[in-house]
């Protein structure tokens, strides 16, 4: 299992169990809430580029990632 997937699962688990790392902010183990926000913010242009270059079902993966990253950063 990749490190990114484990961090994502840990972050979702902490969110669902209401264990905040900072006031009303959630982040996985060994990860600061600011680091999580930076990763999501940097993933937006990359996902957008891959979305406009892709066709078919994989384009939906990039659309969902853009939606989730946008809600994370806001």
PQR file of N, CA, C, O and H, with PARSE charges and radii, in Angstrom:
ATOM      1  N   UNK A   1       0.854  -1.171   0.000 -0.4000 1.5000
ATOM      2  CA  UNK A   1       0.000   0.000   0.000 -0.0000 2.0000
ATOM      3  C   UNK A   1       0.899   1.233   0.000  0.5500 1.7000
ATOM      4  O   UNK A   1       1.853   1.305   0.776 -0.5500 1.4000
ATOM      5  N   UNK A   2       0.610   2.180  -0.844 -0.4000 1.5000
ATOM      6  CA  UNK A   2       1.467   3.349  -0.951 -0.0000 2.0000
ATOM      7  C   UNK A   2       1.273   4.278   0.250  0.5500 1.7000
ATOM      8  O   UNK A   2       0.263   4.214   0.950 -0.5500 1.4000
ATOM      9  H   UNK A   2      -0.165   2.122  -1.474  0.4000 1.0000
ATOM     10  N   UNK A   3       2.253   5.130   0.465 -0.4000 1.5000
ATOM     11  CA  UNK A   3       2.217   6.071   1.577 -0.0000 2.0000
ATOM     12  C   UNK A   3       1.048   7.042   1.426  0.5500 1.7000
ATOM     13  O   UNK A   3       0.379   7.361   2.409 -0.5500 1.4000
ATOM     14  H   UNK A   3       3.074   5.182  -0.104  0.4000 1.0000
ATOM     15  N   UNK A   4       0.797   7.509   0.215 -0.4000 1.5000
ATOM     16  CA  UNK A   4      -0.297   8.454  -0.008 -0.0000 2.0000
ATOM     17  C   UNK A   4      -1.643   7.837   0.337  0.5500 1.7000
ATOM     18  O   UNK A   4      -2.489   8.501   0.936 -0.5500 1.4000
ATOM     19  H   UNK A   4       1.340   7.249  -0.584  0.4000 1.0000
ATOM     20  N   UNK A   5      -1.851   6.603  -0.024 -0.4000 1.5000
ATOM     21  CA  UNK A   5      -3.118   5.942   0.266 -0.0000 2.0000
ATOM     22  C   UNK A   5      -3.292   5.753   1.769  0.5500 1.7000
ATOM     23  O   UNK A   5      -4.389   5.937   2.296 -0.5500 1.4000
ATOM     24  H   UNK A   5      -1.163   6.064  -0.511  0.4000 1.0000
ATOM     25  N   UNK A   6      -2.219   5.387   2.459 -0.4000 1.5000
ATOM     26  CA  UNK A   6      -2.306   5.227   3.916 -0.0000 2.0000
ATOM     27  C   UNK A   6      -2.611   6.554   4.589  0.5500 1.7000
ATOM     28  O   UNK A   6      -3.405   6.596   5.529 -0.5500 1.4000
ATOM     29  H   UNK A   6      -1.328   5.237   2.031  0.4000 1.0000
ATOM     30  N   UNK A   7      -1.993   7.646   4.125 -0.4000 1.5000
ATOM     31  CA  UNK A   7      -2.278   8.958   4.704 -0.0000 2.0000
ATOM     32  C   UNK A   7      -3.714   9.380   4.440  0.5500 1.7000
ATOM     33  O   UNK A   7      -4.359   9.974   5.305 -0.5500 1.4000
ATOM     34  H   UNK A   7      -1.348   7.611   3.362  0.4000 1.0000
ATOM     35  N   UNK A   8      -4.222   9.073   3.241 -0.4000 1.5000
ATOM     36  CA  UNK A   8      -5.598   9.413   2.914 -0.0000 2.0000
ATOM     37  C   UNK A   8      -6.562   8.647   3.817  0.5500 1.7000
ATOM     38  O   UNK A   8      -7.504   9.230   4.353 -0.5500 1.4000
ATOM     39  H   UNK A   8      -3.699   8.590   2.539  0.4000 1.0000
ATOM     40  N   UNK A   9      -6.332   7.358   3.987 -0.4000 1.5000
ATOM     41  CA  UNK A   9      -7.195   6.537   4.833 -0.0000 2.0000
ATOM     42  C   UNK A   9      -7.137   7.030   6.273  0.5500 1.7000
ATOM     43  O   UNK A   9      -8.168   7.120   6.939 -0.5500 1.4000
ATOM     44  H   UNK A   9      -5.567   6.884   3.552  0.4000 1.0000
ATOM     45  N   UNK A  10      -5.945   7.349   6.754 -0.4000 1.5000
ATOM     46  CA  UNK A  10      -5.789   7.844   8.122 -0.0000 2.0000
ATOM     47  C   UNK A  10      -6.493   9.186   8.302  0.5500 1.7000
ATOM     48  O   UNK A  10      -7.125   9.413   9.333 -0.5500 1.4000
ATOM     49  H   UNK A  10      -5.108   7.276   6.213  0.4000 1.0000
ATOM     50  N   UNK A  11      -6.396  10.069   7.325 -0.4000 1.5000
ATOM     51  CA  UNK A  11      -7.061  11.366   7.407 -0.0000 2.0000
ATOM     52  C   UNK A  11      -8.573  11.206   7.435  0.5500 1.7000
ATOM     53  O   UNK A  11      -9.249  11.856   8.233 -0.5500 1.4000
ATOM     54  H   UNK A  11      -5.883   9.884   6.487  0.4000 1.0000
ATOM     55  N   UNK A  12      -9.109  10.355   6.580 -0.4000 1.5000
ATOM     56  CA  UNK A  12     -10.556  10.112   6.566 -0.0000 2.0000
ATOM     57  C   UNK A  12     -11.004   9.491   7.889  0.5500 1.7000
ATOM     58  O   UNK A  12     -12.051   9.857   8.423 -0.5500 1.4000
ATOM     59  H   UNK A  12      -8.561   9.826   5.932  0.4000 1.0000
ATOM     60  N   UNK A  13     -10.223   8.565   8.413 -0.4000 1.5000
ATOM     61  CA  UNK A  13     -10.564   7.945   9.701 -0.0000 2.0000
ATOM     62  C   UNK A  13     -10.600   8.998  10.812  0.5500 1.7000
ATOM     63  O   UNK A  13     -11.535   9.020  11.612 -0.5500 1.4000
ATOM     64  H   UNK A  13      -9.372   8.269   7.979  0.4000 1.0000
ATOM     65  N   UNK A  14      -9.593   9.865  10.865 -0.4000 1.5000
ATOM     66  CA  UNK A  14      -9.564  10.907  11.892 -0.0000 2.0000
ATOM     67  C   UNK A  14     -10.729  11.875  11.729  0.5500 1.7000
ATOM     68  O   UNK A  14     -11.286  12.349  12.720 -0.5500 1.4000
ATOM     69  H   UNK A  14      -8.834   9.847  10.215  0.4000 1.0000
ATOM     70  N   UNK A  15     -11.101  12.171  10.488 -0.4000 1.5000
ATOM     71  CA  UNK A  15     -12.236  13.049  10.237 -0.0000 2.0000
ATOM     72  C   UNK A  15     -13.531  12.420  10.741  0.5500 1.7000
ATOM     73  O   UNK A  15     -14.317  13.077  11.425 -0.5500 1.4000
ATOM     74  H   UNK A  15     -10.649  11.787   9.683  0.4000 1.0000
ATOM     75  N   UNK A  16     -13.754  11.156  10.406 -0.4000 1.5000
ATOM     76  CA  UNK A  16     -14.987  10.485  10.813 -0.0000 2.0000
ATOM     77  C   UNK A  16     -15.068  10.269  12.319  0.5500 1.7000
ATOM     78  O   UNK A  16     -16.163  10.212  12.879 -0.5500 1.4000
ATOM     79  H   UNK A  16     -13.116  10.622   9.851  0.4000 1.0000
ATOM     80  N   UNK A  17     -13.908  10.149  12.982 -0.4000 1.5000
ATOM     81  CA  UNK A  17     -13.907   9.972  14.435 -0.0000 2.0000
ATOM     82  C   UNK A  17     -13.751  11.300  15.177  0.5500 1.7000
ATOM     83  O   UNK A  17     -13.608  11.310  16.400 -0.5500 1.4000
ATOM     84  H   UNK A  17     -13.019  10.195  12.526  0.4000 1.0000
ATOM     85  N   UNK A  18     -13.776  12.417  14.451 -0.4000 1.5000
ATOM     86  CA  UNK A  18     -13.722  13.779  15.018 -0.0000 2.0000
ATOM     87  C   UNK A  18     -12.472  14.023  15.852  0.5500 1.7000
ATOM     88  O   UNK A  18     -12.544  14.665  16.900 -0.5500 1.4000
ATOM     89  H   UNK A  18     -13.892  12.409  13.458  0.4000 1.0000
ATOM     90  N   UNK A  19     -11.326  13.517  15.399 -0.4000 1.5000
ATOM     91  CA  UNK A  19     -10.056  13.742  16.068 -0.0000 2.0000
ATOM     92  C   UNK A  19      -9.276  14.784  15.272  0.5500 1.7000
ATOM     93  O   UNK A  19      -8.598  14.455  14.299 -0.5500 1.4000
ATOM     94  H   UNK A  19     -11.268  12.995  14.548  0.4000 1.0000
ATOM     95  N   UNK A  20      -9.378  16.032  15.689 -0.4000 1.5000
ATOM     96  CA  UNK A  20      -8.752  17.133  14.954 -0.0000 2.0000
ATOM     97  C   UNK A  20      -7.270  17.222  15.292  0.5500 1.7000
ATOM     98  O   UNK A  20      -6.882  17.007  16.441 -0.5500 1.4000
ATOM     99  H   UNK A  20      -9.929  16.300  16.480  0.4000 1.0000
ATOM    100  N   UNK A  21      -6.438  17.537  14.302 -0.4000 1.5000
ATOM    101  CA  UNK A  21      -5.021  17.756  14.569 -0.0000 2.0000
ATOM    102  C   UNK A  21      -4.792  19.193  15.024  0.5500 1.7000
ATOM    103  O   UNK A  21      -3.921  19.449  15.854 -0.5500 1.4000
ATOM    104  H   UNK A  21      -6.752  17.711  13.369  0.4000 1.0000
ATOM    105  N   UNK A  22      -5.551  20.112  14.498 -0.4000 1.5000
ATOM    106  CA  UNK A  22      -5.571  21.518  14.888 -0.0000 2.0000
ATOM    107  C   UNK A  22      -7.048  21.892  14.880  0.5500 1.7000
ATOM    108  O   UNK A  22      -7.861  21.153  14.326 -0.5500 1.4000
ATOM    109  H   UNK A  22      -6.259  19.904  13.823  0.4000 1.0000
ATOM    110  N   UNK A  23      -7.405  22.996  15.469 -0.4000 1.5000
ATOM    111  CA  UNK A  23      -8.805  23.398  15.573 -0.0000 2.0000
ATOM    112  C   UNK A  23      -9.516  23.314  14.228  0.5500 1.7000
ATOM    113  O   UNK A  23      -9.177  24.044  13.296 -0.5500 1.4000
ATOM    114  H   UNK A  23      -6.744  23.596  15.919  0.4000 1.0000
ATOM    115  N   UNK A  24     -10.490  22.433  14.127 -0.4000 1.5000
ATOM    116  CA  UNK A  24     -11.309  22.181  12.951 -0.0000 2.0000
ATOM    117  C   UNK A  24     -10.498  21.844  11.700  0.5500 1.7000
ATOM    118  O   UNK A  24     -10.909  22.178  10.589 -0.5500 1.4000
ATOM    119  H   UNK A  24     -10.766  21.840  14.884  0.4000 1.0000
ATOM    120  N   UNK A  25      -9.352  21.185  11.873 -0.4000 1.5000
ATOM    121  CA  UNK A  25      -8.522  20.759  10.739 -0.0000 2.0000
ATOM    122  C   UNK A  25      -8.078  19.333  10.981  0.5500 1.7000
ATOM    123  O   UNK A  25      -7.792  18.935  12.111 -0.5500 1.4000
ATOM    124  H   UNK A  25      -9.019  20.914  12.776  0.4000 1.0000
ATOM    125  N   UNK A  26      -8.026  18.576   9.911 -0.4000 1.5000
ATOM    126  CA  UNK A  26      -7.698  17.155  10.011 -0.0000 2.0000
ATOM    127  C   UNK A  26      -6.496  16.841   9.132  0.5500 1.7000
ATOM    128  O   UNK A  26      -6.349  17.396   8.043 -0.5500 1.4000
ATOM    129  H   UNK A  26      -8.258  18.899   8.994  0.4000 1.0000
ATOM    130  N   UNK A  27      -5.644  15.952   9.613 -0.4000 1.5000
ATOM    131  CA  UNK A  27      -4.497  15.486   8.835 -0.0000 2.0000
ATOM    132  C   UNK A  27      -4.117  14.102   9.344  0.5500 1.7000
ATOM    133  O   UNK A  27      -4.341  13.772  10.508 -0.5500 1.4000
ATOM    134  H   UNK A  27      -5.764  15.501  10.497  0.4000 1.0000
ATOM    135  N   UNK A  28      -3.551  13.312   8.471 -0.4000 1.5000
ATOM    136  CA  UNK A  28      -3.155  11.959   8.831 -0.0000 2.0000
ATOM    137  C   UNK A  28      -1.937  11.939   9.737  0.5500 1.7000
ATOM    138  O   UNK A  28      -1.380  12.982  10.080 -0.5500 1.4000
ATOM    139  H   UNK A  28      -3.369  13.580   7.525  0.4000 1.0000
ATOM    140  N   UNK A  29      -1.536  10.740  10.117 -0.4000 1.5000
ATOM    141  CA  UNK A  29      -0.387  10.555  10.997 -0.0000 2.0000
ATOM    142  C   UNK A  29       0.879  11.105  10.345  0.5500 1.7000
ATOM    143  O   UNK A  29       1.071  10.989   9.134 -0.5500 1.4000
ATOM    144  H   UNK A  29      -1.989   9.893   9.839  0.4000 1.0000
ATOM    145  N   UNK A  30       1.727  11.699  11.157 -0.4000 1.5000
ATOM    146  CA  UNK A  30       3.004  12.284  10.718 -0.0000 2.0000
ATOM    147  C   UNK A  30       2.805  13.350   9.643  0.5500 1.7000
ATOM    148  O   UNK A  30       3.686  13.561   8.810 -0.5500 1.4000
ATOM    149  H   UNK A  30       1.571  11.793  12.140  0.4000 1.0000
ATOM    150  N   UNK A  31       1.664  14.016   9.658 -0.4000 1.5000
ATOM    151  CA  UNK A  31       1.375  15.008   8.638 -0.0000 2.0000
ATOM    152  C   UNK A  31       0.721  16.209   9.298  0.5500 1.7000
ATOM    153  O   UNK A  31      -0.270  16.075  10.017 -0.5500 1.4000
ATOM    154  H   UNK A  31       0.948  13.845  10.335  0.4000 1.0000
ATOM    155  N   UNK A  32       1.274  17.367   9.050 -0.4000 1.5000
ATOM    156  CA  UNK A  32       0.703  18.616   9.540 -0.0000 2.0000
ATOM    157  C   UNK A  32      -0.478  18.990   8.650  0.5500 1.7000
ATOM    158  O   UNK A  32      -0.484  18.668   7.462 -0.5500 1.4000
ATOM    159  H   UNK A  32       2.079  17.475   8.466  0.4000 1.0000
ATOM    160  N   UNK A  33      -1.472  19.664   9.213 -0.4000 1.5000
ATOM    161  CA  UNK A  33      -2.637  20.077   8.422 -0.0000 2.0000
ATOM    162  C   UNK A  33      -2.224  21.015   7.285  0.5500 1.7000
ATOM    163  O   UNK A  33      -2.845  21.003   6.222 -0.5500 1.4000
ATOM    164  H   UNK A  33      -1.467  19.925  10.178  0.4000 1.0000
ATOM    165  N   UNK A  34      -1.193  21.820   7.496 -0.4000 1.5000
ATOM    166  CA  UNK A  34      -0.696  22.697   6.435 -0.0000 2.0000
ATOM    167  C   UNK A  34      -0.067  21.895   5.292  0.5500 1.7000
ATOM    168  O   UNK A  34      -0.198  22.266   4.125 -0.5500 1.4000
ATOM    169  H   UNK A  34      -0.689  21.830   8.359  0.4000 1.0000
ATOM    170  N   UNK A  35       0.611  20.801   5.626 -0.4000 1.5000
ATOM    171  CA  UNK A  35       1.203  19.941   4.590 -0.0000 2.0000
ATOM    172  C   UNK A  35       0.121  19.316   3.722  0.5500 1.7000
ATOM    173  O   UNK A  35       0.263  19.241   2.502 -0.5500 1.4000
ATOM    174  H   UNK A  35       0.717  20.500   6.574  0.4000 1.0000
ATOM    175  N   UNK A  36      -0.957  18.870   4.352 -0.4000 1.5000
ATOM    176  CA  UNK A  36      -2.063  18.286   3.607 -0.0000 2.0000
ATOM    177  C   UNK A  36      -2.684  19.326   2.670  0.5500 1.7000
ATOM    178  O   UNK A  36      -2.979  19.024   1.513 -0.5500 1.4000
ATOM    179  H   UNK A  36      -1.073  18.932   5.343  0.4000 1.0000
ATOM    180  N   UNK A  37      -2.881  20.542   3.168 -0.4000 1.5000
ATOM    181  CA  UNK A  37      -3.426  21.611   2.331 -0.0000 2.0000
ATOM    182  C   UNK A  37      -2.517  21.947   1.167  0.5500 1.7000
ATOM    183  O   UNK A  37      -2.994  22.186   0.058 -0.5500 1.4000
ATOM    184  H   UNK A  37      -2.641  20.787   4.107  0.4000 1.0000
ATOM    185  N   UNK A  38      -1.205  21.968   1.404 -0.4000 1.5000
ATOM    186  CA  UNK A  38      -0.247  22.257   0.335 -0.0000 2.0000
ATOM    187  C   UNK A  38      -0.267  21.165  -0.732  0.5500 1.7000
ATOM    188  O   UNK A  38      -0.227  21.464  -1.926 -0.5500 1.4000
ATOM    189  H   UNK A  38      -0.818  21.773   2.305  0.4000 1.0000
ATOM    190  N   UNK A  39      -0.327  19.899  -0.309 -0.4000 1.5000
ATOM    191  CA  UNK A  39      -0.386  18.808  -1.284 -0.0000 2.0000
ATOM    192  C   UNK A  39      -1.647  18.895  -2.133  0.5500 1.7000
ATOM    193  O   UNK A  39      -1.603  18.683  -3.344 -0.5500 1.4000
ATOM    194  H   UNK A  39      -0.359  19.656   0.660  0.4000 1.0000
ATOM    195  N   UNK A  40      -2.765  19.206  -1.497 -0.4000 1.5000
ATOM    196  CA  UNK A  40      -4.021  19.327  -2.248 -0.0000 2.0000
ATOM    197  C   UNK A  40      -3.976  20.525  -3.200  0.5500 1.7000
ATOM    198  O   UNK A  40      -4.428  20.426  -4.341 -0.5500 1.4000
ATOM    199  H   UNK A  40      -2.800  19.379  -0.513  0.4000 1.0000
ATOM    200  N   UNK A  41      -3.436  21.649  -2.739 -0.4000 1.5000
ATOM    201  CA  UNK A  41      -3.354  22.835  -3.599 -0.0000 2.0000
ATOM    202  C   UNK A  41      -2.444  22.591  -4.798  0.5500 1.7000
ATOM    203  O   UNK A  41      -2.749  23.037  -5.904 -0.5500 1.4000
ATOM    204  H   UNK A  41      -3.069  21.729  -1.812  0.4000 1.0000
ATOM    205  N   UNK A  42      -1.333  21.889  -4.595 -0.4000 1.5000
ATOM    206  CA  UNK A  42      -0.425  21.604  -5.703 -0.0000 2.0000
ATOM    207  C   UNK A  42      -0.976  20.544  -6.657  0.5500 1.7000
ATOM    208  O   UNK A  42      -0.579  20.483  -7.821 -0.5500 1.4000
ATOM    209  H   UNK A  42      -1.085  21.526  -3.696  0.4000 1.0000
ATOM    210  N   UNK A  43      -1.887  19.713  -6.161 -0.4000 1.5000
ATOM    211  CA  UNK A  43      -2.449  18.675  -7.024 -0.0000 2.0000
ATOM    212  C   UNK A  43      -3.503  19.223  -7.985  0.5500 1.7000
ATOM    213  O   UNK A  43      -3.824  18.566  -8.976 -0.5500 1.4000
ATOM    214  H   UNK A  43      -2.210  19.762  -5.216  0.4000 1.0000
ATOM    215  N   UNK A  44      -4.045  20.407  -7.718 -0.4000 1.5000
ATOM    216  CA  UNK A  44      -5.109  20.956  -8.563 -0.0000 2.0000
ATOM    217  C   UNK A  44      -4.628  21.231  -9.992  0.5500 1.7000
ATOM    218  O   UNK A  44      -5.267  20.756 -10.931 -0.5500 1.4000
ATOM    219  H   UNK A  44      -3.784  20.941  -6.913  0.4000 1.0000
ATOM    220  N   UNK A  45      -3.534  21.973 -10.205 -0.4000 1.5000
ATOM    221  CA  UNK A  45      -3.113  22.191 -11.594 -0.0000 2.0000
ATOM    222  C   UNK A  45      -2.667  20.916 -12.306  0.5500 1.7000
ATOM    223  O   UNK A  45      -2.863  20.776 -13.513 -0.5500 1.4000
ATOM    224  H   UNK A  45      -3.015  22.359  -9.443  0.4000 1.0000
ATOM    225  N   UNK A  46      -2.070  19.992 -11.563 -0.4000 1.5000
ATOM    226  CA  UNK A  46      -1.638  18.729 -12.166 -0.0000 2.0000
ATOM    227  C   UNK A  46      -2.856  17.928 -12.612  0.5500 1.7000
ATOM    228  O   UNK A  46      -2.872  17.392 -13.720 -0.5500 1.4000
ATOM    229  H   UNK A  46      -1.910  20.106 -10.582  0.4000 1.0000
ATOM    230  N   UNK A  47      -3.861  17.844 -11.770 -0.4000 1.5000
ATOM    231  CA  UNK A  47      -5.078  17.117 -12.130 -0.0000 2.0000
ATOM    232  C   UNK A  47      -5.808  17.780 -13.282  0.5500 1.7000
ATOM    233  O   UNK A  47      -6.360  17.098 -14.145 -0.5500 1.4000
ATOM    234  H   UNK A  47      -3.847  18.279 -10.870  0.4000 1.0000
ATOM    235  N   UNK A  48      -5.815  19.099 -13.302 -0.4000 1.5000
ATOM    236  CA  UNK A  48      -6.472  19.803 -14.402 -0.0000 2.0000
ATOM    237  C   UNK A  48      -5.766  19.511 -15.729  0.5500 1.7000
ATOM    238  O   UNK A  48      -6.415  19.262 -16.745 -0.5500 1.4000
ATOM    239  H   UNK A  48      -5.366  19.654 -12.601  0.4000 1.0000
ATOM    240  N   UNK A  49      -4.436  19.543 -15.708 -0.4000 1.5000
ATOM    241  CA  UNK A  49      -3.672  19.237 -16.921 -0.0000 2.0000
ATOM    242  C   UNK A  49      -3.963  17.810 -17.392  0.5500 1.7000
ATOM    243  O   UNK A  49      -4.203  17.580 -18.578 -0.5500 1.4000
ATOM    244  H   UNK A  49      -3.909  19.744 -14.883  0.4000 1.0000
ATOM    245  N   UNK A  50      -3.941  16.853 -16.458 -0.4000 1.5000
ATOM    246  CA  UNK A  50      -4.210  15.469 -16.830 -0.0000 2.0000
ATOM    247  C   UNK A  50      -5.650  15.288 -17.299  0.5500 1.7000
ATOM    248  O   UNK A  50      -5.920  14.444 -18.154 -0.5500 1.4000
ATOM    249  H   UNK A  50      -3.747  17.039 -15.495  0.4000 1.0000
ATOM    250  N   UNK A  51      -6.570  16.067 -16.752 -0.4000 1.5000
ATOM    251  CA  UNK A  51      -7.966  15.993 -17.175 -0.0000 2.0000
ATOM    252  C   UNK A  51      -8.133  16.433 -18.627  0.5500 1.7000
ATOM    253  O   UNK A  51      -8.838  15.779 -19.395 -0.5500 1.4000
ATOM    254  H   UNK A  51      -6.350  16.753 -16.058  0.4000 1.0000
ATOM    255  N   UNK A  52      -7.491  17.535 -19.006 -0.4000 1.5000
ATOM    256  CA  UNK A  52      -7.661  18.007 -20.378 -0.0000 2.0000
ATOM    257  C   UNK A  52      -6.895  17.144 -21.378  0.5500 1.7000
ATOM    258  O   UNK A  52      -7.180  17.196 -22.574 -0.5500 1.4000
ATOM    259  H   UNK A  52      -6.918  18.066 -18.381  0.4000 1.0000
ATOM    260  N   UNK A  53      -5.931  16.354 -20.913 -0.4000 1.5000
ATOM    261  CA  UNK A  53      -5.182  15.462 -21.786 -0.0000 2.0000
ATOM    262  C   UNK A  53      -5.814  14.071 -21.891  0.5500 1.7000
ATOM    263  O   UNK A  53      -5.468  13.299 -22.786 -0.5500 1.4000
ATOM    264  H   UNK A  53      -5.700  16.312 -19.941  0.4000 1.0000
ATOM    265  N   UNK A  54      -6.734  13.752 -20.983 -0.4000 1.5000
ATOM    266  CA  UNK A  54      -7.278  12.391 -20.904 -0.0000 2.0000
ATOM    267  C   UNK A  54      -8.662  12.300 -21.528  0.5500 1.7000
ATOM    268  O   UNK A  54      -9.379  13.291 -21.667 -0.5500 1.4000
ATOM    269  H   UNK A  54      -7.014  14.379 -20.256  0.4000 1.0000
ATOM    270  N   UNK A  55      -9.002  11.090 -21.891 -0.4000 1.5000
ATOM    271  CA  UNK A  55     -10.322  10.769 -22.428 -0.0000 2.0000
ATOM    272  C   UNK A  55     -10.859   9.554 -21.687  0.5500 1.7000
ATOM    273  O   UNK A  55     -10.090   8.779 -21.118 -0.5500 1.4000
ATOM    274  H   UNK A  55      -8.419  10.286 -21.777  0.4000 1.0000
ATOM    275  N   UNK A  56     -12.159   9.389 -21.692 -0.4000 1.5000
ATOM    276  CA  UNK A  56     -12.768   8.186 -21.137 -0.0000 2.0000
ATOM    277  C   UNK A  56     -12.919   8.200 -19.633  0.5500 1.7000
ATOM    278  O   UNK A  56     -13.085   9.250 -19.013 -0.5500 1.4000
ATOM    279  H   UNK A  56     -12.784  10.019 -22.153  0.4000 1.0000
ATOM    280  N   UNK A  57     -12.856   7.007 -19.059 -0.4000 1.5000
ATOM    281  CA  UNK A  57     -13.135   6.830 -17.635 -0.0000 2.0000
ATOM    282  C   UNK A  57     -12.086   7.477 -16.741  0.5500 1.7000
ATOM    283  O   UNK A  57     -12.417   7.968 -15.661 -0.5500 1.4000
ATOM    284  H   UNK A  57     -12.721   6.153 -19.563  0.4000 1.0000
ATOM    285  N   UNK A  58     -10.842   7.487 -17.165 -0.4000 1.5000
ATOM    286  CA  UNK A  58      -9.795   8.075 -16.328 -0.0000 2.0000
ATOM    287  C   UNK A  58     -10.004   9.569 -16.127  0.5500 1.7000
ATOM    288  O   UNK A  58      -9.557  10.122 -15.122 -0.5500 1.4000
ATOM    289  H   UNK A  58     -10.573   7.088 -18.041  0.4000 1.0000
ATOM    290  N   UNK A  59     -10.672  10.230 -17.061 -0.4000 1.5000
ATOM    291  CA  UNK A  59     -10.964  11.650 -16.909 -0.0000 2.0000
ATOM    292  C   UNK A  59     -11.871  11.890 -15.709  0.5500 1.7000
ATOM    293  O   UNK A  59     -11.773  12.929 -15.057 -0.5500 1.4000
ATOM    294  H   UNK A  59     -11.034   9.781 -17.877  0.4000 1.0000
ATOM    295  N   UNK A  60     -12.757  10.933 -15.411 -0.4000 1.5000
ATOM    296  CA  UNK A  60     -13.634  11.077 -14.245 -0.0000 2.0000
ATOM    297  C   UNK A  60     -12.843  11.008 -12.950  0.5500 1.7000
ATOM    298  O   UNK A  60     -13.215  11.652 -11.969 -0.5500 1.4000
ATOM    299  H   UNK A  60     -12.836  10.089 -15.941  0.4000 1.0000
ATOM    300  N   UNK A  61     -11.773  10.250 -12.927 -0.4000 1.5000
ATOM    301  CA  UNK A  61     -10.916  10.190 -11.741 -0.0000 2.0000
ATOM    302  C   UNK A  61     -10.332  11.573 -11.463  0.5500 1.7000
ATOM    303  O   UNK A  61     -10.301  12.019 -10.316 -0.5500 1.4000
ATOM    304  H   UNK A  61     -11.471   9.727 -13.724  0.4000 1.0000
ATOM    305  N   UNK A  62      -9.871  12.245 -12.509 -0.4000 1.5000
ATOM    306  CA  UNK A  62      -9.297  13.578 -12.337 -0.0000 2.0000
ATOM    307  C   UNK A  62     -10.361  14.604 -11.961  0.5500 1.7000
ATOM    308  O   UNK A  62     -10.084  15.535 -11.205 -0.5500 1.4000
ATOM    309  H   UNK A  62      -9.896  11.883 -13.440  0.4000 1.0000
ATOM    310  N   UNK A  63     -11.579  14.440 -12.483 -0.4000 1.5000
ATOM    311  CA  UNK A  63     -12.675  15.343 -12.095 -0.0000 2.0000
ATOM    312  C   UNK A  63     -13.005  15.207 -10.612  0.5500 1.7000
ATOM    313  O   UNK A  63     -13.192  16.204  -9.915 -0.5500 1.4000
ATOM    314  H   UNK A  63     -11.805  13.683 -13.097  0.4000 1.0000
ATOM    315  N   UNK A  64     -13.076  13.974 -10.139 -0.4000 1.5000
ATOM    316  CA  UNK A  64     -13.371  13.739  -8.713 -0.0000 2.0000
ATOM    317  C   UNK A  64     -12.240  14.286  -7.848  0.5500 1.7000
ATOM    318  O   UNK A  64     -12.487  14.882  -6.800 -0.5500 1.4000
ATOM    319  H   UNK A  64     -12.924  13.164 -10.705  0.4000 1.0000
ATOM    320  N   UNK A  65     -10.997  14.082  -8.290 -0.4000 1.5000
ATOM    321  CA  UNK A  65      -9.865  14.597  -7.523 -0.0000 2.0000
ATOM    322  C   UNK A  65      -9.903  16.115  -7.451  0.5500 1.7000
ATOM    323  O   UNK A  65      -9.611  16.690  -6.402 -0.5500 1.4000
ATOM    324  H   UNK A  65     -10.796  13.598  -9.141  0.4000 1.0000
ATOM    325  N   UNK A  66     -10.257  16.771  -8.542 -0.4000 1.5000
ATOM    326  CA  UNK A  66     -10.369  18.228  -8.536 -0.0000 2.0000
ATOM    327  C   UNK A  66     -11.457  18.687  -7.568  0.5500 1.7000
ATOM    328  O   UNK A  66     -11.267  19.657  -6.834 -0.5500 1.4000
ATOM    329  H   UNK A  66     -10.494  16.305  -9.394  0.4000 1.0000
ATOM    330  N   UNK A  67     -12.566  18.009  -7.565 -0.4000 1.5000
ATOM    331  CA  UNK A  67     -13.661  18.348  -6.663 -0.0000 2.0000
ATOM    332  C   UNK A  67     -13.240  18.172  -5.201  0.5500 1.7000
ATOM    333  O   UNK A  67     -13.484  19.047  -4.370 -0.5500 1.4000
ATOM    334  H   UNK A  67     -12.720  17.221  -8.161  0.4000 1.0000
ATOM    335  N   UNK A  68     -12.615  17.050  -4.898 -0.4000 1.5000
ATOM    336  CA  UNK A  68     -12.195  16.787  -3.514 -0.0000 2.0000
ATOM    337  C   UNK A  68     -11.066  17.726  -3.078  0.5500 1.7000
ATOM    338  O   UNK A  68     -11.063  18.204  -1.943 -0.5500 1.4000
ATOM    339  H   UNK A  68     -12.417  16.340  -5.573  0.4000 1.0000
ATOM    340  N   UNK A  69     -10.126  17.987  -3.955 -0.4000 1.5000
ATOM    341  CA  UNK A  69      -9.037  18.904  -3.612 -0.0000 2.0000
ATOM    342  C   UNK A  69      -9.577  20.317  -3.407  0.5500 1.7000
ATOM    343  O   UNK A  69      -9.129  21.037  -2.515 -0.5500 1.4000
ATOM    344  H   UNK A  69     -10.128  17.598  -4.877  0.4000 1.0000
ATOM    345  N   UNK A  70     -10.526  20.704  -4.226 -0.4000 1.5000
ATOM    346  CA  UNK A  70     -11.123  22.031  -4.062 -0.0000 2.0000
ATOM    347  C   UNK A  70     -11.845  22.193  -2.747  0.5500 1.7000
ATOM    348  O   UNK A  70     -11.765  23.253  -2.125 -0.5500 1.4000
ATOM    349  H   UNK A  70     -10.889  20.119  -4.952  0.4000 1.0000
ATOM    350  N   UNK A  71     -12.552  21.160  -2.309 -0.4000 1.5000
ATOM    351  CA  UNK A  71     -13.233  21.251  -1.012 -0.0000 2.0000
ATOM    352  C   UNK A  71     -12.255  21.178   0.145  0.5500 1.7000
ATOM    353  O   UNK A  71     -12.531  21.718   1.215 -0.5500 1.4000
ATOM    354  H   UNK A  71     -12.616  20.299  -2.814  0.4000 1.0000
ATOM    355  N   UNK A  72     -11.126  20.528  -0.041 -0.4000 1.5000
ATOM    356  CA  UNK A  72     -10.115  20.446   1.004 -0.0000 2.0000
ATOM    357  C   UNK A  72      -9.419  21.786   1.209  0.5500 1.7000
ATOM    358  O   UNK A  72      -9.165  22.184   2.345 -0.5500 1.4000
ATOM    359  H   UNK A  72     -10.901  20.088  -0.911  0.4000 1.0000
ATOM    360  N   UNK A  73      -9.116  22.471   0.139 -0.4000 1.5000
ATOM    361  CA  UNK A  73      -8.357  23.718   0.214 -0.0000 2.0000
ATOM    362  C   UNK A  73      -9.229  24.859   0.739  0.5500 1.7000
ATOM    363  O   UNK A  73      -8.746  25.727   1.466 -0.5500 1.4000
ATOM    364  H   UNK A  73      -9.323  22.148  -0.784  0.4000 1.0000
ATOM    365  N   UNK A  74     -10.495  24.860   0.376 -0.4000 1.5000
ATOM    366  CA  UNK A  74     -11.389  25.964   0.797 -0.0000 2.0000
ATOM    367  C   UNK A  74     -11.654  25.994   2.257  0.5500 1.7000
ATOM    368  O   UNK A  74     -12.382  26.864   2.734 -0.5500 1.4000
ATOM    369  H   UNK A  74     -10.888  24.155  -0.215  0.4000 1.0000
TER
END
